[in-house]
Structure formats: structure tokens, C-alpha cells
Amino acid sequence: MGLEALDFKNYVAVNYTLIRKYGLHAAVLIGELASEARYYKRNSKLSDGWFFSTVENVEEHTGLNAYYQREALKTLQDIGFLEIKYSGLPRKRYFRIDAMRVIEEMSANEEIAGQEQCSTQLTTSDAISEPLVAGTVDDNNCNEQPKQTTKKKERKKPAETYDSIIDGFTEDEPLRDALREFLRYKVATAKRKKSEFTNYALKQNLGKLRNLADNPRDMLAIVNQTLERGWSGFFPLKDDSRQTSRRTQYTEQQNAEFDEYAWNPDQIESV
């Protein structure tokens, strides 16, 4: 077969500049999503630029699992390459690519001539030289253009919220719901003590939860255990989940003081 096996229809275009700036995973993912966007565009299935893609589909084409996809998507969102939304029942993941933003980023702070500028177009797996958005660059003007410098636009990083932290932590809906219930409890507790439950504190709790379990089902059981027993944080699952919390032996004021000093009476082993 020889070099015929290297058919670009079976590959994702990955840009060297993006690899250097943002890492291989982000560069591979934007190339794959560009390819999917081109497919939907050719079939007139783009809705105001939005298209649907699953975690499983991306993993099949790129080898990036759910964890690496989340990390890469966060990078691509932060630099303004992607918009992401969730819609429908069952809940589906939709993307919209800012093709011009991608082109500007790849050519930022570089002096490029006409033909060099054309080479920075966002390409796809089935048409290497065709831009994602029709009319982005006019091929007829790529012969003898004067050198120019494309300046990188300043974009503010989206404000981080409780919801964005939880959504970035897991895609499992029951686990997200349980974490939001835990969040409401922590925020209410903090208000009673005239303090604030910060984004950093939420991340610390989620980090501990990830250390205690490696799958959504066990994480959900741990969060539910915390909610049922009125604990202030996450702890390993108990053998008898029906055991009555020792916190019920104390008043609300006493339990609030326990939380303040990060002490949990349920951690006392029975003799």
C-alpha cells in the first residue's frame, strides 16, 4: 500500500503553533471538532454555528478520554476558541468554534506574507486547505500581499462560578445534583458563621472526593453519605450506611462549633 495509507480522510489536522502554545491535547481536540463542524456544515446541519458531539465520539477519533477532554476543553474555552452549551433531554453537549479567533491566535505576534497567512487557516481532516468558515480568507489575494502583523485580541477570562467548577468536575448529572445540594449546605453553614464558602474551598472538597473514589457511582455514594449524616466534608464510605449519625446527639449550635473546628463526632470509633 505504501504512502497511500496516509489518507488525510482518516486523520485529524493538528497545528504546530497550537501544540507549542497550548499542548498536544488541546491542539488535537480543536482539530477534531473543526473536522466535525465541517461535516455538519457540508450537510447543512449547523444551527447558528452550533453542532453536537459526544465524549465517546471524540474519544473514538482522538484517543482522548473524558478526563483529558475536560482539561483540553477548559483550555480552549479560556482562550476563546470554543463556546460550549448543554441542551435537550437527554442532556447533550454542543460546541461552536470561533474560527477567526483560532486564526488570529495562530498568527499572533508573527509577521506573515500572503501565502504564509493562507497556511494558517483552520483545516479539517477531509480538506486540508479549506477554511472552516467560508470566505474567511480569499485565496485570490494570497499571492503578493504586503507583510502585516496580526495583533492578538484581549479577551477576558470567563468568571469562574460554583456551577462551572462542578460542571468541569463531572458530566454525571446525579453526581452534579448531589454536589449542588452539598454546596447549598456549605454556603448556608458559612453564612451562619458570617463567613464565605469560596471557589477554592469547593475545589479542595472536590479534590478530596476525587482522592476517595475514582468513578461517579462511588463519588455519589460518598456525597449522599455526607448529606445524610450532616457532615462538613467527604469521608470514606462506612460499611453500615444506615448507622445513625452521632451528630444527632448534639444541638445545632454544638454541631456548628464542630464544623468550625473541622471536628466530626462520627469519626469516633465505637468500642
N, C-alpha and C positions, 0 to 999 in steps of 0.2 A: 504493500500500500504506500509506503514512503511518506512524504510530506503531505499527501492527500488527506491523511488522518487529521491534520491540523486544520480542520474546517472551522472557521470562525462561528458558524451557527451553533457549535457545541461549546462555546467559550463565553466568558464574561470579560468585557473590556475593562482593564484596570489602569488608571492613570498614575504615572510615576510620581508626579508632583504631589498628588493626594496621598500616596503611600508615604512619602518623606514627611509631609506635614502632619498627617493625622493617623498614620498607621495602616497596616495591611487590611485589617477587618473593616474599617470604615470605607476604604477605597474599594474593596471588593463588594461591599453591600450597596454602595451608591451605583456601582456599575450594573449590578444585578437588577436593582429597582429601575434604573434607566431602561434596561432591556425590557422589563415587564411593562413599563409605561409606553414604550414604543409599540409593543404588541397590542395594547388596548387602544392606542391612537390609530394604528392601521385598521383596526376593526371597529372604529368609531364608538368605542365604549368608555372613553374618558368622560367624566362628568365634572365640568369646570376644572379639569386637570387632575381630579381625584381618581385613584384606582385602588382595587382591593388586592391584598397579598397576605398569605398566611405564613406563620412561623415555619410550618412544615415545608411549604413550597420553597422558601428561601434556603432552608437547611438542605433540601434535596439538591438544589442547584449550586450551592456555595460551600456546603460543609459547615456553615456557622450554626451552632446550636442556639437555643433560646437565650442563654446567658450572654454569649458573645454578640448576638443580635441586639440585645438590650443595650449593651455597652456602646456598640457602634452607632445605634440609633440616637443615643443621647449625644454623642459627639456630633453627628450630622445635624441634629436639631439645634445644638448650641451655636454652630457656625452658620445656621440659616439655610442649609441645603434642603431641608425637608420640613414639611408640616405633617403631623400625624393626628388622626382622629379615630374614635371608635363609635360605631353606629350599628343599629339593627338588632334583631333577635333571631338567632343567637348573635352575640356581640361579635362584630367583625372589625378588622384593622384596615384603615385606608391611609394612603400616602398621597402627597402632592409635592413634586420636585420643582424647586426654583432653578431652572436651567441657567438663566443668566447669572444668578448668584454663583453657581458652580464654575462657570466660565471665568467670571471676574476673579474668583479665588485662585484658580489655577494659573492665571496670568498676572496676579498681583505683584507689584514691585519689579516687573521684568519688562525690558524694552523689547518689543516684538515687531517684526515686519509683517507685511500682509500674509504671506504664505504661512509663517510661524503662528500667526494668530488663528488662522483657519485650523491648524493642527490641534488647537486647544478645545475644539468643540467637543461637547459631551457625546460620546458614541455608544452604540449598543452592539450586542453580540451578532446581529444579523446584517448590519450595515455600518461598517466601521467608520466611514467618513461622513455619515449623515447626521445632522444635529437632531437632538431630541425635540426641539420646538422649531417648527418650520419657519423659515425667514429670519432665524437668529443671526446668521452670517450669510452674506451674499457671496457665493463662490466666484461671481464675475469680478468682484472687487478685491480678489486675493492675489493679484499679480504684482502690482507695483505701488503698494500703499506706503505712505511715509511712516517712519517709526513713531510709536506712541507709547505712552505709559498708562496702563490701566490702574487706577487707584482703588484700593480696597475700601468698600463702603463700611462705615462704622455701624455695627448693629448691636443693640443692647441685648444682653443675655436675658432670656425669659426669667421672670421672677420664680423662684422655687417655692412650692406650696406643699402643704401636707399631702394633698391628693397626688401631686406629681411624684412625690417621693414614694408613696405607696404603690402607685401605678408602675413606677420604674422598678420596684422591688419584685413584683409578681404579676403575672397575667391571669392568675386563677381568681375568678370572681368571688367564690365563697370566702377565700382567704382574704381578699381585699375588703369584703364587707366586715369580717371579724376584726381586721386591723383597724378599720374606721370606728368600730364600736369601742375597741381598746383606746383609740385616740381620744374619743369623746370623754371616756373615764379619766384619762390622764390630764386632759385640759381642764375638766371640772375640778379635779383634785388640786391642780396648780392654782386655779382661781381662788379656791377656798383658803389657800396659804398665801394669797396675794403675790403669786409669782407667775412665771410663764413657762409653758411647755414648748421648747424650741424645736426647730427643724433638726438641730444637731442631736437633741435628746431622742427624737424619733428615730434618727439614723442609728444611734447607739443601740436602741432597743431592737431594731430590725437586724442589726449586726449580730446581736446575741442570739436572736431567733434563728438566724442562718447557721450559727455555730451549733445549735441544739438539734437541728433537723435539716435534711438535705432534699426534702420533697414537700410539695404543698399540703398533702394529706396530713403528715405528721406536724407540720407547722400549724395547720388549722386546729389540730387537737391540742397543741400547746397553748395557742391563743385562747381557745374556749376554756381550757383549764384555768387560765389566769382570770378570765371574766367570771367564771362560776365561783371561784374561791375569793374573789376580790383582792387578788394580789396586785402589787405595784409593778411587777415586771414578769419576765418569762423564766420558767424553770423546767427542768426535765419532767417528763410525764410520770405521774405516780401510778403504781400498779393498780390501786383501787381509786378510780376516778370519782366514785360516789362518796368517798370519805368526806365528812362534814368539816368545813374549814374551822380552824381554831380561832379565826378572827371573829367568829360569831360570839365568842365568849367575852369580847371586849366592846366597849362603847364606840360610837363613831369617832368621838374625839380622840380616844386612845389609838384607834386604827390610823387616824390621820397623823398622829405623832409617830407611829411605827413607820409609815411611809416616808415621813420627813427624815428619819434616820436610817432609811433603807433596811429596816428590820422586818422580817416576815415570821410570825409565830408558827406558821405551818411548816417551817423548815426544821422545827424541833422534832427529833425522832422520838416516837413512843417507846417507853421502856417496857 
